[in-house]
């Protein structure tokens, strides 16, 4: 996504919106997907190896992730439109230096906690990012299909489709996606009535993984505390490491299974009690599956109230596309 938020919606975005609305409406409800259908990848985060990069001001994985995120998230328009009657604006554009929680510009953070286990005082560093669930409620319940479960296991938000309604954050057990107001599709449709920006979170460096490369956080880690590989192999590796360290696993069962698996020498209920929780700072407690047995009809029910808005979106983009086409025919400038 470029930095110019005043440019019009291009034909690709128009076609994306149309296709997504078709899936949401009527008999075209998008098929519920999950990782076990696809033989996807998974990642392992070994808390016995992560030391938070004490020689650096910012952990290496966080720095690498932030450099990528800042290229992908544009600055908002100014002033940001106020939603009717008084919607909450979420603007982190002047808080890009935050590294201790999730923000639209910070998709990974590392928390240091001091705990006691079996009578021993221990310091544990915990990298946090999207769990990339097998049965992602955020993807299956997004009214515009802006959030998708990819065949490689990544859960990815398409910024060209997202209205920033934050349904994904509401239904996520860890409330991970974060909203930046004043950017995205809603500005070209109903900036004071529908939507409120664009949602952002870790996308597992989906574009790099598709090229056979690693996510940037993993290449940056000097301790190799994070690895990626075929799901079955990563799960087997997690069990093996947990057995050898007499440790504990998080992510295999939470929310019906995830593509992010933690191994720790300290029980996760102890870690959960020690970490800071709040907006942008999720817990590490047990999470029951929310979508494993969900009826796809739920998506149609949730999407129903938005179909009227969707028709308006298509109409607005069609008019915008027609006007832009006329400008091109007359020799006008093309800002897309």
N, C-alpha and C positions, 0 to 999 in steps of 0.2 A: 504494500500500500504506500502511495507516495505521500509527500508532505503537504500537497495543495488540497485543502478540504473544500475549496470553492468550486472545483471543477465539476462538470455535470456527470451524470451516470452514463457509462458507456453501454454499448449493446450487449457486451458480455454479462454485465450486472443485470440488465433487463431480462436476458434469457435465463439467468440463474434464478431470479425471483419468480419468473413465470413457472419454471419447472418445479420449484419448491412448493409454490402454492398449489400446483396440480397434485403433488404428492399428499399435501395436507388435506385437500378437499375430497369429498365423496368417497369413491371406491379406490382412490389412488393413495391411500395412507401409506407412507413409507414403511417398508418392512423393518421390524425390530431386528437389530444386528447385535452380535456380541462376539467376543474374541474367539470363543471355542468353535465358531463356525469356520474360522479362517486359517488356523495354524499360524497365529501371529507371533510377534516378538514380545518380549517382556524385559524389564530391567531389574537389576538387583542393586540395592543400596546397603552396603555393609557398614554398620555403625561402629564396628570394632576397628575399622580402618580410617574412618574420617576423623581428622583432628582439627578441622576448622581453619586450616592454613594459618597457624599462629604467626608466621613470618610476614604475612600480608595484612593490609588494612581491610581487605575484602576477600573472602574465600575465592579461590580461583574459579570454581564452578559458577559462582554467583556473578563474577565479573564477566565471564564469557557469555552467560545467558543474558545479562543486561545489555551487553553490546549488541546482541542480536535483536532483542526486544525493542530497543530504542530506534533501530532502523525500521521496524515494522509498525510502530505506533506513532501516528502523526500528532502534531499539536492541534488542540481544538480551535474552533472559530472563536472569535471574541466580538461581543460578549456571547456567552453560551445562552441559547434560548431558555427561558423559564417555562417549565411545563405548567399547563392549566390543571387544577386551580393553583397549586403550588407544589410541583414535583421536586424531588430532591436531586440537585445537581451533584454529581460526583466527579471532581476534577483533581487529578493528580499531576497535572502538567507542571506545576510549580513545586512538586514534591518528588522529583525524579531521583533524588539522592537517597530515598528510603530503601534500606536493604534488609530490614528485620521483619518483614511481613510481605504478603502478596499485594501487589498493586498492578495496574495496567502496564506499568513499565518495569516491574520486577516479578518475574515468574518463578523464581527459585530463591529460597533463603535458607540459611543454616543457623539453627538455634543451639546454643550451648546450655546444658543443664548439669547441675551437680546433684547426684543421687547417692543413696546407700543401698547396697545389695549384698545380702549374706554377710552383713556386718562390715563391709568394705565401702569406703567413700570412693566414688567414681565420677569422672567427668565424661559426658557423652555429647557428641556433636551430631545433630540431626538435620540433614538436608531435607527440605520440604518442597514438593512440587506436585503437579497433578498426578492423581493415582491411575489415570487411564483405565477406567473400570471395564470389566468384561461386559457388564450390563449397564451402560451409562444412562442414568435417568436424564442427564443434561442433554444428551443427543436424542434419545427416544422421545422426549417430551418438548423439544424445541418447536414452537408452532410454525416456524418458517424453514425448518430443516437446515438452519445455519450451522448447527453443531453436529458433526458426523463422526461415527466410528469407522476408521479406515481399516482396510484389510491387514495392514501391518500391526494393528493394535492401538495406534494412536487415536486419541479423541481430539479432533481439530475443529476450531471455530472458524468459519469462513467470514472474514470481515466485510465482504461484499454483500452478504445477506443479513448480517446481524443488525437488529434494531436496538439492542441494548436494553431489552425489557427485563433482563436479569432472571428469567425463569430458570436458566441453567444454574445460577447460583443458589436459588431457592431450593431446588430439588437435589442439588449435590449434597451428599452427607457431610462433606467437609467444607462446603460453601467456598470453593476455590476460585471460580472465575471472578474477575474484577472488572468494573465498568469505568470507562472514560467517556464522560459526557462531551457533547459538542463536536463529535466526529461521526462519520458514517452515513448510512443510507437515510436515516430518519430526517436528516437536515433537508433532503430534497423532496420529502413527502409531506409530513405533518410535524414540523419541529416542535410545536407547542402542545400537540395532542397525542402523538403516538411515538413510542420509543424514547430513548434517552442516551444514545451514544452507541458504543460498541463494547462487547465483552472480550476480555483477553485472559489467557492462561498459557501454561506450557503446552506446546504442540508436539513435543518429543522430537523437535527439529525434523518434522515429517519430510520436508523437501530434501534434507541431507540424507536421511535414512533411505529414501527412495533411490538415491544415487549410490547406496552401499557404504555411506559414511556413518560415523558415530554422531550422536547429539553433541553439541559443543561443550556441554558441561562435563561429559565423560572424558573427552580428549584433554580438557584443561586440568582435570583432577590429578595432582601429583602423587596421590596415594592409591590410585585405581580403586577408590571406594565405590564406584558405580560402574557397572558393566551392562551390556545389552546383548541379547542373543535370542535364539528360538525359545518360545515359551516353555516347552517341556524341559529343555536343557537348563534354563534359568531356575525353574522351580526345583529341579533335581539338585542344582548347585546350592540353592538356598537351604534345602533340607540337609545337605551334606555339611555345609558350614555351620548350621545351627547345632547339628549333632556334635561336631568336633569342638565347638566352643561351649557346649552345654547351654546353648542360647535359645532365642525365641524368634518367631517369625510373625510378621504383620503384612497383610495384603493378599494372602492366598484365599482367605475366606471372607474378608470384609466386603460388604456390599455385593456378595455373590462371586467374589474374585476380582482381582485387579491385575493390570500389567506392570504395576510398581510393587516390588516385594522388598521389605526390609528384613535384615537379620541383625539381631542385637544381643549382646551379652547380658543385658538387663531386661527384665520383663516390661512389656509395653504398658501395663497398667501403672507401673512405677514411673515410666517416662511421661505418660499422660498426666499424671498428678503433678509432675514437675514443670511441664512446659507452660508458656504463657498462651492463653487462649483469648480469642476476641475476633473482631473483624479482620480478615486477612491472615488470621493465625489459627489454623484448625487443630483439633485435638488428635489423639492417637488411640482413642477408645474403640470398643467393639462397635461394629456397624452392621446391622442386619441388611439383607438384600432388599432393595426397593423395587427392582425392575425384573428380576429373574422370571417371575411368573406373571408379569404384567400383560394385560389384554391390549393389543394394538389399538383397540377402539378408544382407549384413554387418550391417545394422541389426537384422534378426530374430535373428541369431546372438547379437549383443551383448545384445539385449533379453531373450532366452530365460531366463537365470538370474533375471531380475527379475520374471517373470510371477507367481511364487508370492507375492513381496512385493506385487506389484500387486493380487492378489486380496485380500490382507490390507488394503491401502489402501482399496479399494472397500468392503470390509466394515466397516472402522473408521469411515469417513466416513458410510456408510449408517446405522450405529447412532447416531453423533453427530447426524446430521441428524434421525433419528427422535426422539431424546431432546429435541432443541431444539424440534421441532415440537410435542411433547407439552407442553413448558413454555409455548409460546405459547398453545396451546389452553386451558391452565389459568390464563392471565393472567400467566405468568412474564415476566421481563424479557428483552429481545432485545439482546444486546451486539454483533451483527454490524453 
